[in-house]
């Protein structure tokens, strides 16, 4: 088992050598992820684990992909997407142009969910969805828009629970065990690497979604990211978080009002 | 328990809700430690479980939000579809990584992180259930000097989970529900 001291050694190595900063990640989760990788890749000792990370840049890609959590699904939390569809999108629709940022988009399931909602609301053509993640390999998958066919039943149920009225299977083509999502959904997506820990604001948005990313950060880093979001949101723009995440510990809280019970906040000043 | 108890972690699966509904109303309301409950539960966003538990006790019952502070005298419930972890700065964090023992929340990561943080000041209780989730967690609590209690399998609606614990962990006590209540109130 990797202990706290060894965890700190790895974190320092990875930052010094590659610039990825995991220093302010939640320790309990990070430790579990490190131990999981250590066991999965059958390292005989901590020293060999450390050596592999330090000497093999290819292994670093795997390290980053496995240390970060990339579990996601389409229309996760249908009640959230229902409010987004019925109450937030109509308000965004009054703008001549809609800029959306999915921060920490992982393999893109929620980005495609958003594109479907925008398309159904007739807003996709005037939207741009920036989808970012620190991890280049998940962005390759997101860009591909190919998800396991085995997931489609769940996603279809989620879609219906958001109030979706179309045939969900009309949004993809089944091919063996894969569902290939329609290319028109992807036309307004821009994928790019962006590290919330170290990269700056790059635009002003009407809507930022960052769901189940901040749970992996400690409070100091959360605060830094909230400031980044605050500086990337125009007045009356929206911030959406995961169902158990909150801005109530943050200084930016006073500039926002929560939209009902969902984890959606609107910037009021 | 020789050491001060700072936290009690309770895990259960099939047949454990009934047990909790017996335990909660009988706990004294002056607990000097936090109570953390991880139940295998369906992934829904409704508040039925929370409302049900709240109706059975005067102690505050809270479904955990990310970075909630672990407070004595409060009963914390792991939210659906997240693993619940204890951090060394006395807060909870949530984790949406892969299911463990087919479950999210899973009992093991909560017990293991509590063992890591609270060491000998942690107490863990494993109730009725149909799989072996919680067994590794109990081991961690025990190995870090904490106290481990298992519901008497003969009184469990589904005995598999407590049986696995007894087979695999050097448990401190095997107790009936009444004895569990007495034990907690005596801390």
Contacts between the chains, C-beta under 8 A, distances in Angstrom:
chain1	res1	chain2	res2	distance
A	26	B	85	7.4
A	26	B	87	6.3
A	26	B	93	4.3
A	27	B	87	6.2
A	27	B	88	6.3
A	28	B	85	3.9
A	28	B	86	6.4
A	28	B	87	5.1
A	28	B	88	7.7
A	28	B	93	5.9
A	28	B	95	7.9
A	28	B	113	4.6
A	28	B	116	7.4
A	28	B	117	7.8
A	29	B	85	5.9
A	29	B	93	6.1
A	29	B	95	4.8
A	29	B	97	7.5
A	31	B	116	7.8
A	32	B	85	7.5
A	32	B	95	7.4
A	32	B	97	7.5
A	32	B	109	6.4
A	32	B	112	7.9
A	32	B	113	7.7
A	33	B	97	7.2
A	69	B	95	7.0
A	69	B	96	6.0
A	69	B	97	4.5
A	71	B	96	5.6
A	71	B	97	5.9
A	71	B	98	6.1
A	77	B	45	6.4
A	79	B	45	5.6
A	212	B	96	4.8
A	214	B	66	7.0
A	215	B	66	4.7
A	215	B	82	7.7
A	215	B	93	6.0
A	215	B	94	4.6
A	215	B	95	6.6
A	215	B	96	6.9
A	216	B	93	7.7
A	216	B	95	7.5
A	218	B	87	7.8
A	218	B	89	8.0
A	219	B	67	5.8
A	219	B	91	7.7
A	222	B	67	7.4
A	242	B	66	7.8
A	242	B	96	7.7
A	243	B	45	6.5
A	243	B	79	7.7
A	244	B	64	7.2
A	244	B	65	5.0
A	244	B	66	5.3
A	244	B	79	5.3
A	244	B	82	6.1
A	244	B	94	5.3
A	245	B	65	7.4
A	245	B	66	5.1
A	246	B	65	5.6
A	246	B	66	6.8
A	246	B	67	7.9
A	249	B	67	6.1
